[in-house]
Amino acid sequence: MKVSEHTFLTDDKVDSISQIFKALADPTRLKILYLLSQEECAVNHIAQVLDMSQSAVSHQLSFLRNIRLVKKRREGTNVFYSCDDEHVVSLLHQAINHCDH
């Protein structure tokens, strides 16, 4: 096969993919994503479930929002977070299933 017949990833796409794997490689972000794949949550609920400070959770959620893996929804004074990328949720569940076998 000639070099010109290969399809290469653009630098932007490689950066985006790298950010997704960076998110999944961090244990705290992995736990947050898993929790959010199960239910929509407020920061204080995530902090309580994961035994973390609210500021630490907010910091991780900010990272995840910046790469569009989570989204937020405001209801009155409450802010609820949920997963924003079903492909990444699927990837996460595939990794969990892989570890179970």
N, C-alpha and C positions, 0 to 999 in steps of 0.2 A: 504494500500500500504506500502510495506516495504521501509525503508530508502534507501536501495541499489537500488531500482527501480527509484528513483528520479534523475533527471539530475540537477547538480548544475553548476552555472556559475563559471568560474575560476576567480581568483583574477585579472589577466590581463584584462579579458573581462569586469569585473566590473569597473576597473579603466578607461578603454576606454569609456564605456557607461557614466560613471560619468563625464568625460571630455566633452562629447557631450552636456550633460544637463547643465554643467557649462557654456559652450559657449552660449547656448540658454537662460540661465537665466540672462545673462548680457544685459541690454537694448541697450547699444552701439553696442555690437557684434550682437545682434538680428537685429538691423537696418542695419548694414553692410551686414549681410547675406541676408537679404531680398532684399536690393538694388542689390547685386551681383546675386541674383536669377533672377532678371529682366534683367540685362545687365552686360557685362564685363566693368570694370571701372579702371581708373587710380586713384592713391592716391589723387591727387589734386581734382578730380571730386567728390570722396567720401567725402572729407573734405568740399567741397563747399555745396554739397547737405545736409549733416548732420550738417553743421555749426560747424565744429570742426577744430582743428589745424591738419596740415599734420602729425606732430610727434605723436599726439594722435591716429590718424587713423593707422599710420604705426605700432604703438605698438599693437593695436588690431589685425591688419592683421598678425602680427608675431605670436601671440597666435593662431589664426585660422589656419595659415599655419603649425604650429608645430603639431597640431592634425589632419592635413590633411583635413580640411573642405574647405579651399580655396587653389587655385594654382595661380601661376603668369606666365605671358608670356611676354618676352621682345621683343619689336619692335623698333629697333634703340636705342634711348636714353629713350624711354618710357617703363614703366612696367605696364601691365594690369593684373587685378585680376579678377577671376571668381570662382564660386562654384566648388568644387572638389568632392562633395559627394551628388549624387541625392537622396539618402535615407534621408539625413538630410534636404535637400530642401523640400522633400515630408512631412517630419515630421513638418517642419516649416509651410508649407501651410495647413496642417491638423489642426495645432493649431490656425492658423488665421481663418480658416473656422469654427472651434469650437467656437471661440469668436463671430463670426458673427451670430450664431444661438441662 
